Structure formats: C-alpha cells, structure tokens
Amino acid sequence: MSRPVAIRLAQLCKRYPGADGLAVDHLDLEIPTGEIVALVGPSGCGKTTTLKMINRLIEPTSGTIEIHGRPAGALPVHELRRGIGYVIQQTGLFPHKTVAGNIATVPRLLGWDKARTRERVEELVDLVGLERQMLDRYPSALSGGQQQRVGVARALAADPPILLMDEPYSAVDPIVRARLQDELLDLQRRVHKTIVLVTHDVDEAIKLGDRVVILNVGGRIEQAAPPAELLASPASPFVADFLGEERGLKRLALLRVRDITPGTGPVADVGDPADVARALMAEHRVDWFGVREHGRLLGWRWGSSLDGTVQAEGVQPFRAVVTPDSTLRSALDGIVGSLTNVAVVVDEDGAYRGMLRIDEISEGVRD
C-alpha cells in the first residue's frame, strides 16, 4: 500500500528577476509521508530553490505546493514553518546562545514553559547522540559534527512532521560525514519524519534516500526512483553519466548479505577425519578448509596441515566476517583483502551461516 503524500509540488515554477530562463521549470513531484527523498543534480538544477519554496523562504512564480493536502500559500508563514524543521549547511547556529538555547529557540517562540522546554531539550540531546554536559557550551566550543547534531536537534524541537535539509553535511570531513549519515538513518528509524534532503553528492543521495530525484538544469526531473532501481535502470544518458561508471559498486552498498544465499563453504567439524576435509577442499577447489565446533567457525587451516583428524589448534581467523545486515560492498571489501577469498556469514549470536564468494555477490547484483 502506498503512503499518503506529505508534500505535493504541481507545475511549480520559479523565475528570478533578470534571469533569462526558469530556475525551476514546471516541476511535478510527490513526496510520501515518512520517507527520505533526496534531491540531487548539477549546479543550477534548482534543488535548493525547490527546498526553499516548500517552506516559503522563496515564493514560487507559479504552480502550487500542498503540505498534507493544504495549499502552502494559503497558510500563514509562521503556521507553515511551525510544522517544518530546517537544517542548513554549517548549521546556522546562533553563536551567542548555548547549545540548550539554540535547541530551545522554537519552543520558546511557541511559548512553552521552562520545564517543558528543558525536558524537550534534554530529550533531543539524547536523541541526536550528544552529551548533556554540552548543553551549556557555545557553538564555537563544538566540533563540526557536534554543531550539525545541534542543528538537527533544533530543527526537531517542536516535533515537526517535515524536515528539510540543505547540504547538511557538506562542511564536515568524510569520516564525520559518514558517521552523521548513519546517525540520520538511525534517527529516522525512530522518529519517522518526512525528510527532503538536498545534496550535490550522488553517493549520499543513494545512501540516505528512500527515493532519489535527479534534476537537470532548470529544475527538470530526469528520473525519480528508489536508489536500487535508479542504479539498475537509468532512465537516460544524463542519469547514467551523473551516476558515474561504478553503478554496480554503488548497488553493493544498498544490497545486504541477507539478500543473497551464501554457500556452505569447505567447512569441517573438529574431530572429522582428514579425508572429510580433503574431500571438501576438492569439491570447492581450494587448498584450505574452515574449522567448526559447536556451530561456530573457529577459523581456517591450510590443507597441508592435515594429519589424522581435524583439530582446532593452529587455526587462523577469517579476515572477512559479516552478518546478514552487512552490505555486500563491505563483504566484497573483506573478500578482496583475504587469503581465502571468502566472507564468512554469522548470525547475531555468532553462529556460522555460510560463506560468500565474489561469484555469489556478482549473481546477487545481476538478480
């Protein structure tokens, strides 16, 4: 069953004074409730303009915007924005206010009492992964990642159903950026907001978006689809070029180990006769074998070490160990750096569930 529409843009246009053409040209887009929709495209494609028109920081030239079925233009601006949180690049925090003061900005404007405001501030600090001891600090005393978390907390302060994010992670380094992206996905699993994210980074759009909207210059939609569909079937040469030549690798970051069936692998149990291990190695055409005991894989040994029965002593750990929730990209990364050329799959309790080879990952991507 499809989700109800949170934001509907119909024939939306924006022409700036003195401009030859439209910044946004008759844009039609529906954004479902509770999804992350990422707008991505080259400079001049109108993605930030579109975002700002949704909460009327910029007024459209023509067309309509509906928020939960109500025309945005018919709502008082303060009422419209009360239901829309806004996160911008470099956070836009008030430097003269503490972390607590920044987060409490909207509740105070809404007339919340001190107790309710303080409770909400502390709840949000916990939600975005900050320490409460930071509440009395000023933005200048925070790292870029911490400032961005405060920005998200401030945007969520009045519990708006919609969150707009304009290049929120562009000002932080790649390691912090990846962590903040993971935190946003975890946060979304808990708060279930409708999020419209503008980014110039197609990898970020693919990682975060339930749907990705690729815009061309002038705010024209080239394709709007779930990331996996986008990567598997680009709608035009423009989309294919924009996605780049590593579409297969990008798909691996979306697919999970649970999406494919691992093989059994050349695995013998402690105490098995040496001939059992030799037969397994011959079947799988390898010169090593895994050693299992009580359902858990202890490691692996070279076949040349076999003598009598399979023993636990002297096993080497597998380099690549993944779970069903791991991405196929992380599994592949482990495989290419290992001596055994496999990734071991274990469940959350550490019990052995099979082995993945490059061939099985390749088949999974093709399917």
C-alpha positions as CSV (number, residue, x, y, z in Angstrom):
1,M,0.0,0.0,0.0
2,S,1.4,3.4,-1.0
3,R,1.9,6.0,1.7
4,P,-0.1,9.2,1.8
5,V,1.5,12.3,0.2
6,A,3.1,14.7,2.6
7,I,4.3,17.3,0.0
8,R,2.9,17.8,-3.5
9,L,4.5,20.1,-6.0
10,A,2.4,20.8,-9.1
11,Q,3.7,22.7,-12.1
12,L,6.0,24.6,-9.8
13,C,8.0,27.4,-11.4
14,K,10.5,29.9,-10.2
15,R,12.0,32.7,-12.3
16,Y,14.4,35.1,-10.7
17,P,14.3,38.8,-11.7
18,G,16.6,39.4,-14.7
19,A,17.1,35.7,-15.4
20,D,16.7,34.5,-19.0
21,G,15.2,31.2,-18.0
22,L,13.4,29.4,-15.2
23,A,15.4,28.2,-12.2
24,V,12.6,25.6,-11.7
25,D,10.5,24.7,-14.7
26,H,7.0,23.2,-14.2
27,L,8.2,20.7,-11.5
28,D,5.7,18.0,-10.5
29,L,6.7,15.9,-7.5
30,E,5.0,13.9,-4.8
31,I,6.9,13.2,-1.5
32,P,5.3,10.4,0.5
33,T,4.9,10.7,4.3
34,G,7.7,9.2,6.4
35,E,10.2,8.9,3.5
36,I,13.6,10.5,2.9
37,V,13.6,12.0,-0.6
38,A,17.0,13.2,-1.9
39,L,17.2,15.9,-4.5
40,V,20.4,15.8,-6.4
41,G,21.8,17.3,-9.6
42,P,24.3,19.6,-11.1
43,S,24.7,23.3,-10.1
44,G,21.8,25.3,-11.4
45,C,19.3,22.4,-11.3
46,G,17.1,24.3,-8.8
47,K,17.3,21.8,-5.9
48,T,17.9,24.4,-3.2
49,T,15.4,26.8,-4.8
50,T,12.8,24.0,-4.6
51,L,13.6,23.3,-1.0
52,K,13.2,26.9,0.0
53,M,9.9,27.2,-1.9
54,I,8.5,24.4,0.2
55,N,8.7,26.4,3.4
56,R,8.3,29.8,1.6
57,L,11.7,31.2,2.2
58,I,11.3,31.8,-1.6
59,E,7.9,32.3,-3.1
60,P,7.2,30.4,-6.4
61,T,6.5,32.3,-9.6
62,S,3.6,29.9,-10.4
63,G,2.4,26.5,-9.6
64,T,1.2,25.1,-6.3
65,I,2.6,23.5,-3.2
66,E,0.5,21.3,-0.9
67,I,1.5,20.3,2.6
68,H,-0.6,17.3,3.8
69,G,-3.3,18.3,1.4
70,R,-3.4,22.0,2.3
71,P,-2.1,24.7,0.0
72,A,1.1,26.1,1.4
73,G,0.3,29.6,0.0
74,A,-2.9,29.8,2.0
75,L,-1.3,29.2,5.3
76,P,0.3,31.9,7.4
77,V,4.0,31.6,7.1
78,H,4.6,31.2,10.8
79,E,2.0,28.4,10.9
80,L,3.5,26.7,7.9
81,R,7.0,26.8,9.3
82,R,5.9,25.5,12.7
83,G,5.4,22.1,11.0
84,I,8.7,22.2,9.1
85,G,12.1,21.8,10.6
86,Y,15.0,23.3,8.6
87,V,18.7,22.2,8.7
88,I,21.3,24.1,6.6
89,Q,24.9,23.6,5.8
90,Q,27.3,24.8,8.5
91,T,24.3,24.6,10.9
92,G,23.4,28.3,11.2
93,L,23.5,28.2,15.0
94,F,23.3,31.4,17.0
95,P,26.8,31.9,18.2
96,H,25.7,33.9,21.3
97,K,23.4,31.2,22.5
98,T,24.4,28.0,24.3
99,V,23.5,24.5,22.9
100,A,20.5,24.5,25.1
101,G,19.5,28.0,24.0
102,N,19.8,27.1,20.3
103,I,17.7,23.9,20.6
104,A,15.1,25.8,22.7
105,T,14.6,28.6,20.1
106,V,11.4,27.3,18.6
107,P,9.8,26.1,21.8
108,R,10.4,29.5,23.4
109,L,8.8,31.2,20.4
110,L,5.8,28.9,20.8
111,G,5.5,30.0,24.5
112,W,6.4,26.6,26.1
113,D,7.1,26.9,29.8
114,K,10.7,26.4,31.1
115,A,10.1,22.8,32.5
116,R,8.6,21.6,29.2
117,T,11.3,23.3,27.2
118,R,14.1,21.9,29.3
119,E,12.6,18.4,29.1
120,R,12.4,18.6,25.3
121,V,16.0,19.9,25.0
122,E,17.4,17.0,27.1
123,E,15.3,14.5,25.1
124,L,16.7,15.8,21.8
125,V,20.3,15.9,23.0
126,D,19.9,12.2,23.9
127,L,18.2,11.5,20.6
128,V,21.0,13.0,18.4
129,G,23.8,11.5,20.4
130,L,25.2,14.4,22.3
131,E,26.2,14.5,26.0
132,R,24.0,16.6,28.3
133,Q,27.2,18.2,29.7
134,M,27.4,20.1,26.4
135,L,24.2,22.0,26.9
136,D,25.9,24.9,28.5
137,R,28.6,25.2,25.8
138,Y,28.6,27.7,22.9
139,P,28.8,26.6,19.3
140,S,32.4,27.8,19.0
141,A,33.4,25.1,21.5
142,L,31.9,22.3,19.4
143,S,33.3,20.3,16.6
144,G,31.7,20.5,13.2
145,G,29.9,17.2,13.7
146,Q,28.6,18.2,17.1
147,Q,27.3,21.5,15.7
148,Q,25.5,19.6,13.0
149,R,23.8,17.4,15.6
150,V,22.7,20.5,17.5
151,G,21.3,21.9,14.2
152,V,19.2,18.7,13.7
153,A,18.1,18.8,17.3
154,R,17.0,22.4,16.9
155,A,15.0,21.6,13.8
156,L,13.2,18.8,15.6
157,A,12.5,20.8,18.7
158,A,8.8,21.3,18.1
159,D,8.4,17.8,16.7
160,P,7.5,18.9,13.1
161,P,6.3,16.2,10.7
162,I,8.6,17.5,7.9
163,L,12.3,18.1,7.9
164,L,14.1,20.0,5.2
165,M,17.9,19.5,4.9
166,D,20.0,21.7,2.6
167,E,23.5,20.2,2.1
168,P,23.6,19.4,5.8
169,Y,27.0,17.5,5.8
170,S,28.9,19.4,3.2
171,A,31.1,21.3,5.7
172,V,32.4,18.3,7.6
173,D,35.2,15.8,6.8
174,P,34.4,12.5,5.0
175,I,34.8,10.4,8.2
176,V,32.4,12.6,10.3
177,R,30.1,12.9,7.3
178,A,29.7,9.1,7.0
179,R,29.0,8.9,10.8
180,L,26.4,11.7,10.6
181,Q,24.7,9.9,7.6
182,D,24.5,6.7,9.6
183,E,23.1,8.6,12.6
184,L,20.4,10.2,10.4
185,L,19.3,6.8,9.2
186,D,19.1,5.6,12.7
187,L,17.3,8.7,13.8
188,Q,14.8,8.3,11.0
189,R,14.0,4.7,12.1
190,R,13.0,6.2,15.4
191,V,11.2,9.4,14.5
192,H,9.7,8.6,11.1
193,K,9.8,12.1,9.6
194,T,9.2,13.2,6.1
195,I,12.6,14.4,5.0
196,V,13.6,16.3,1.9
197,L,17.4,16.3,1.5
198,V,19.3,18.4,-0.9
199,T,22.8,17.2,-1.8
200,H,25.4,17.5,-4.5
201,D,26.8,14.1,-3.7
202,V,25.1,11.3,-5.5
203,D,26.6,8.7,-3.2
204,E,25.0,10.5,-0.2
205,A,21.7,10.6,-2.0
206,I,21.8,6.9,-2.7
207,K,22.8,6.0,0.8
208,L,20.1,8.2,2.5
209,G,17.2,8.4,0.2
210,D,14.2,6.1,0.1
211,R,13.8,7.8,-3.3
212,V,16.3,9.8,-5.3
213,V,15.2,12.6,-7.6
214,I,17.8,13.6,-10.2
215,L,17.3,17.1,-11.5
216,N,18.7,18.7,-14.6
217,V,19.4,22.4,-15.1
218,G,16.2,24.3,-14.8
219,G,14.7,22.0,-12.2
220,R,13.5,19.4,-14.7
221,I,13.2,15.8,-13.3
222,E,15.3,13.3,-15.3
223,Q,14.4,10.4,-13.0
224,A,12.8,9.8,-9.6
225,A,13.1,6.3,-8.3
226,P,14.3,4.2,-5.3
227,P,18.1,4.0,-5.4
228,A,18.3,0.4,-6.4
229,E,16.0,1.0,-9.4
230,L,17.9,4.1,-10.3
231,L,21.2,2.3,-10.4
232,A,19.9,-0.8,-12.2
233,S,17.9,1.1,-14.9
234,P,19.0,4.7,-15.5
235,A,16.2,6.5,-17.5
236,S,18.5,8.5,-19.8
237,P,22.2,9.0,-20.8
238,F,22.2,12.1,-18.5
239,V,21.2,10.0,-15.5
240,A,23.8,7.3,-16.4
241,D,26.5,9.8,-16.7
242,F,25.5,11.6,-13.5
243,L,25.6,8.3,-11.6
244,G,29.0,7.5,-12.9
245,E,30.7,4.4,-14.0
246,E,30.6,2.5,-10.7
247,R,26.9,1.8,-10.6
248,G,27.5,-1.8,-9.8
249,L,29.6,-0.9,-6.7
250,K,27.1,1.6,-5.6
251,R,24.4,-1.1,-5.8
252,L,26.5,-3.2,-3.5
253,A,26.2,-0.6,-0.8
254,L,22.4,-0.9,-1.0
255,L,22.1,-4.7,-1.0
256,R,22.5,-6.7,2.1
257,V,24.1,-10.1,2.7
258,R,20.6,-11.4,3.6
259,D,19.5,-10.5,0.0
260,I,21.5,-13.4,-1.4
261,T,22.1,-17.1,-0.4
262,P,25.6,-17.9,0.8
263,G,27.3,-21.2,0.0
264,T,28.1,-23.8,2.6
265,G,31.8,-23.5,2.1
266,P,34.6,-26.1,2.7
267,V,33.9,-26.4,6.4
268,A,34.8,-29.5,8.5
269,D,34.0,-30.1,12.2
270,V,36.5,-30.7,14.9
271,G,37.1,-34.4,15.1
272,D,36.2,-35.1,11.5
273,P,38.6,-37.5,9.6
274,A,41.2,-35.8,7.5
275,D,39.6,-37.3,4.4
276,V,36.4,-35.4,5.0
277,A,38.3,-32.1,4.9
278,R,40.3,-33.2,1.8
279,A,37.0,-34.1,0.0
280,L,35.6,-30.6,0.9
281,M,38.6,-28.9,-0.4
282,A,38.5,-30.9,-3.7
283,E,34.8,-30.1,-4.1
284,H,35.3,-26.4,-3.6
285,R,38.7,-26.3,-5.4
286,V,40.6,-24.7,-2.6
287,D,43.7,-25.6,-0.6
288,W,42.3,-24.6,2.8
289,F,39.3,-25.5,5.0
290,G,37.3,-24.0,7.7
291,V,37.2,-25.5,11.2
292,R,33.8,-25.5,13.0
293,E,33.0,-26.5,16.6
294,H,29.5,-26.5,18.2
295,G,28.1,-24.5,15.3
296,R,30.8,-21.8,15.4
297,L,33.5,-21.3,12.9
298,L,36.8,-21.1,14.7
299,G,38.9,-20.2,11.7
300,W,40.7,-21.9,8.8
301,R,43.8,-24.0,8.2
302,W,45.8,-24.9,5.1
303,G,45.1,-28.4,3.8
304,S,48.8,-29.2,4.0
305,S,48.5,-29.1,7.8
306,L,46.0,-32.1,7.9
307,D,47.1,-35.1,9.9
308,G,44.7,-37.6,11.3
309,T,41.6,-35.7,12.3
310,V,40.5,-32.1,12.1
311,Q,41.9,-30.1,15.1
312,A,41.1,-26.7,16.5
313,E,44.7,-25.9,17.3
314,G,46.6,-23.6,14.9
315,V,43.5,-22.1,13.1
316,Q,43.8,-18.7,11.5
317,P,41.0,-16.2,11.9
318,F,39.0,-15.3,8.8
319,R,39.6,-11.7,7.7
320,A,36.1,-11.0,6.4
321,V,33.3,-11.8,8.8
322,V,29.9,-10.3,8.1
323,T,26.3,-10.6,9.3
324,P,23.0,-10.7,7.3
325,D,22.7,-7.0,7.8
326,S,26.1,-6.2,6.4
327,T,26.2,-4.6,2.9
328,L,27.5,-6.6,0.0
329,R,30.1,-3.8,-0.5
330,S,31.6,-4.4,2.9
331,A,31.6,-8.2,2.2
332,L,33.4,-7.6,-1.1
333,D,35.9,-5.4,0.6
334,G,36.8,-8.1,3.0
335,I,37.0,-10.8,0.3
336,V,39.5,-9.0,-1.9
337,G,41.9,-8.5,1.1
338,S,41.7,-12.1,2.4
339,L,43.9,-15.1,1.7
340,T,40.8,-17.4,1.5
341,N,38.8,-15.1,-0.9
342,V,35.6,-15.6,1.0
343,A,33.5,-13.7,3.6
344,V,32.1,-15.7,6.5
345,V,28.5,-15.1,7.4
346,V,27.5,-15.4,11.0
347,D,24.2,-14.5,12.8
348,E,23.9,-12.1,15.7
349,D,24.8,-14.9,18.1
350,G,28.0,-15.7,16.2
351,A,26.7,-19.0,14.7
352,Y,28.0,-19.9,11.3
353,R,25.6,-19.3,8.4
354,G,27.7,-19.8,5.3
355,M,30.4,-18.3,3.0
356,L,30.2,-15.7,0.3
357,R,32.4,-15.7,-2.8
358,I,32.7,-13.0,-5.4
359,D,30.7,-15.1,-7.8
360,E,27.7,-15.2,-5.5
361,I,27.9,-11.5,-4.9
362,S,28.0,-10.9,-8.7
363,E,25.0,-13.1,-9.2
364,G,23.1,-11.3,-6.5
365,V,23.7,-7.9,-8.2
366,R,22.6,-9.2,-11.5
367,D,19.4,-10.5,-10.0
